[in-house]
């Protein structure tokens, strides 16, 4: 028999980290709220995360009062999504698309420093001003912040400037989140505190806790790497491959000629452009990814995947959803299920191996509306990959109109990606921070 020590009993009674989840597919908002609140119970939480499908857009202002009648949390944050990600009371994780759904996650995080904020995107501080101006505008002390969860309304102004400003004010701090989906009601798409709002909202997480980011772009390269010869802002005017120079459309036609019939079919709806970024190579090396030719499994190239947004048939120019300049390298990319599965699994496995015994308490997923069943051909595509790597991982999140996550040391607005935030406790880092 093990000797009894009464002090052990008292030690075990200290605050424990806890993640409570509920997921409802009821078509009535009242019934959905009643189902999740009955599962979660009245115990107070540090943070409540609420993700609700666009089917409830017109009733969104009624949601928080229904939840807050029976649930208690110090901070509330959430958004409207094209679909939701959630975990049932029995521990099953699902991606619910094209149907009504409500996902609520209650978190108790002993040792965490949490603060919530709401940002008016029409009044951004000057990017050429002091970082302190941004920190005061957000209202978060960087000394108490290790990561940020950031949600944006689809009507939010100057999104790229906002994200750049947050990186400027909070360098080295991971920012994960997404853009809510639009709707026709006369209110915003974001939930913060006890209100429905627009603009941008978020929570800062510090102390012993942080969000460990994973950004899966889900594309594979096709054709050669081209150098940009001429460009204006976000428009490619001329590319070169060795001594051959041509318009971007002519270069793409060369690439298409060498593709299989299956890949040509994919091009019609899954074609993107990768813009080479040297700072991404280190990330690719660590995760074991290889986006180009390699020596001894070391990638020589890494690309930030951007949307193609238009073609000028008069001169063969192509517009891309990012600023580009002469001298950069680009490569056309195809998004397809197998590449997406492989990349996501490798990235998550790397985070698992890197984290050692620090299993995430939960995973937040912000996935593009173009992923899910439409990409993988079956339900729960991204969630199933995560559960293969982290069995029993509770998940919550939303299908977004754009995803936010870091690559190569900078935060980017993405499309067609899966951006994960793995919530981990690292007491040593929290103590050092304090």
C-alpha positions, 0 to 999 in steps of 0.5 A, a space after each residue: 500500500 502507498 503511504 498516505 500523505 495528506 499534503 498530496 491531497 491538498 496539492 491536487 486541489 489546486 486549479 487545473 487546466 480544463 477545456 469544455 466543448 459542446 457542438 450543436 446542429 439544431 436548426 433553432 438558435 434557442 435549441 442550439 444554445 440550450 443544448 450547448 449550455 446544458 452540456 457545458 455546465 455553469 462552472 466559470 471559465 477564463 475564456 469562452 470561444 463561440 463559433 456560429 454558422 451563417 445560418 444564424 446570421 440574422 439572429 446573431 444579436 440574440 446568441 450571447 444573451 442566450 449563452 450568458 444566461 447559463 454560462 460564465 466566463 471572464 472573456 468572450 470571443 467568437 465569429 460567424 463562419 461559413 461552417 464551424 468546427 467543434 467537439 461534442 460532449 463525447 469527444 468527437 471532433 467535426 467540421 460542420 459545413 452547409 448546415 446550422 451549427 454552434 460550437 462553444 469552447 470554455 477554457 480554464 487556464 491557470 497561470 494565463 494572462 488574458 486580455 481581450 480587445 476591440 479595434 476600430 479599423 477605420 482609425 489605424 495608428 501610423 505605420 511610420 510612428 512609434 510601436 508604442 502608439 500601436 500598443 496603446 491603441 490595442 491596449 495590450 502590454 507586449 510584456 504580457 503577451 505570447 500570442 494573439 487570437 485575431 478575428 476580423 469582420 469582412 467589412 474591416 478596413 485596411 486589413 493588410 495594414 492592420 496585420 502589419 501594424 500588429 506585427 510591428 507592435 508585437 514582433 515575434 508574437 504568433 497571431 492566428 485567426 481569420 475573417 468572418 463571413 459576410 451577411 445581409 443583416 445590419 450588424 457585424 459578424 464578430 462576438 466580443 464581451 456581450 456585444 456583436 461588433 464589426 472591425 477587429 477583435 481578439 484576445 492576448 494570451 500570455 503567462 504560462 500559455 500560448 498558441 503554437 501556430 501551424 499554417 498549411 498552404 496545401 499546394 504543390 508546384 507545377 512548371 519551372 521557377 520564373 523570375 519577375 522581369 517587370 511588375 507594377 504593384 501586384 501585376 506581373 507584366 513579364 517573366 523569364 526562364 533562363 534566356 526566355 522572356 514572355 508574358 505571364 499568360 504565355 509562361 502559364 500556357 507553356 506550363 499547361 502544355 506539360 500537365 496531365 489531363 487530371 492536372 489541367 482539370 484542377 487548373 480551372 479552379 485550383 491554380 495559384 502563384 507562389 512568391 519565393 520568400 527566403 525567410 520561409 526556407 527555415 520553416 520548411 527545413 524544420 518541418 521536413 517540407 520540400 517545395 522544390 528541388 533539394 539536396 539532402 532533403 534540404 529545400 532550396 526554395 520556399 513559396 508564399 502561396 497567393 491567389 491569382 485575381 485577374 488576367 489582362 488578355 491585351 498584354 498577357 499580364 496577371 494580377 496576384 493578391 500580393 505586391 511583387 517586384 522585379 527580381 523576385 521568383 515565382 512558380 505556379 501552384 496547384 491546390 489538391 487534396 493529397 498535397 494538402 493532407 501531406 503538408 498538414 500532417 508533416 507540419 502537425 507532426 513537427 509540432 508534436 515532436 517539437 513539443 515533447 510531452 507538452 500535449 496541446 490542451 486544444 486546437 483552434 482551426 481556421 480553415 478556408 471555405 474552399 477546404 473541407 469536403 470540397 477539397 478532401 472529398 469527405 467530411 472532417 478532412 483537416 480535423 481527421 489529420 489533426 486527430 491522427 497526429 494528436 489523438 483525442 485533441 479537442 478542436 474548435 474553430 470556423 470556416 473563414 473568408 480568409 485566414 491569418 497566420 505566421 510564415 517566415 516570421 511575419 503574419 500573413 492573410 491567406 486564402 485556401 489554407 488551414 491555420 491552426 493554433 495549438 494551445 499549450 502550457 509552458 510554465 517555465 516560459 511563463 515564469 521567465 516572461 513574468 
